[in-house]
Amino acid sequence: MLNIYAGANALKTIQDQGFKQELFTNFLGASGGPKWFTLFGLDKYLFGDFFKERTTELNVIGSSAGAFRSACFAQRDPVGAITRLADKYAHTSYDTKPSAADISQSALEMLDHIFAHNGIDEIIHNPVIKAHFIVAKNKGLTGYEHKLVQGLGLLGSILLNKIDRRLLTWQYERYIYRPSSSGVKINDPYHFTSHYIDFTKENIGSALLASGSIPLVMSGIKNIHGSPKGMYRDGGILDYHFDFSLTHEKQTPGLTLYPHFSPVPKAGWFDKNSSRKVLSKNYQDTVLLVPSAKFIDSLPYHKIPDRNDFKNLDASTRIKYWLTVLSETDRLADCLNEFIFKQELNKIQPFVS
């Protein structure tokens, strides 16, 4: 039902000390839109139970959907917040084929829904769960809203990425929005320029919206408060499933927990259909929690949700399907709880990229 993979160092550490929340100092949340619905039960369990009594800093780093999840986890009631997000997203529908502006407006409404009354203050000032939103600043043609011009820029990105992922530095820079008390640093073997911007009440909403603003599908976010002028879009452009390691200026980094819908992470958005693998060295301290193929096959349509469901299914059918998936993921939480309670460490598989 649930597969658990661990990098070499993470596997040794857990075998020596057991699987316990104190070992983890980082948590990753990937891009992928509604694919994250398969992780909903795990999210509720991890932040409603596993990390509930946490007193030391846990850095939650997310891009796109993962950033939205991190915004939920850093609120006083993380289970309530992630449930609001899942419910709002699952019930999203459009009367006609939506424009980029329509989808962006829907995302903005979702933002207000998950922040609720005091979510912004809770995220900014949470002393334990520290949310980090990854955003990509677009340069050149990719920074334009006109679809033809933007499309030409993205075509250039595809070609550059095919030659060498490092060449994307010509078109994109990474921005990480975070609490002022955060000491997290990204150790990136591809040497993308990374900027760290502190959360404020004026920038946190725009930064989160930008992190999920998919190229061509949604409008970009211009001139985020306290950041250099320019166009900001989906953090998954550079960091779709992540291919970096994490360091910390103020504490000794521990392990990274990474619930993910795939056992095969892809570095960036332009790697989705490529054979490029993430670097094993970047996953030495990482534990992945992944729904098994058997679990996925048990879901309606024998697959996990994705954005194509908006065009392939009518609204009522899609919403029923997505709500069923959200409910079924409680079984994954039960599996993880049993694994932790029994400390069945022999079930952990080595991560191989």
Secondary structure, 3 states (H helix, E strand, C coil): CEEEEECHHHHHHHHHHCCCHHHEEEEEECCCHHHHHHHHHHHHHHHHHHCCCCCCCEEEEEECHHHHHHHHHCCCCHHHHHHHHHHHHHCCCCCCCCCHHHHHHHHHHHHHHHHCCCHHHHHHHCCCEEEEEEEEEECHHHHCCCHHHHHHHHHHHHHHHHHCHHHHHHCEEEEEEECCCCCEEEECCCCCCEEEEECCCCCHHHHHHHHCCCCCCCCCEECCCCCCCCEEECHHHCCCCCCCEEEECCCCCCEEEEECCCCCCCCCHHHCCCCCCCCHHHHCCEEEEEECHHHHHCCHHHCCCCCCHHHHCCHHHHHHHHHHHHHHCHHHHHHHHHHHHHCCHHHEEECCC
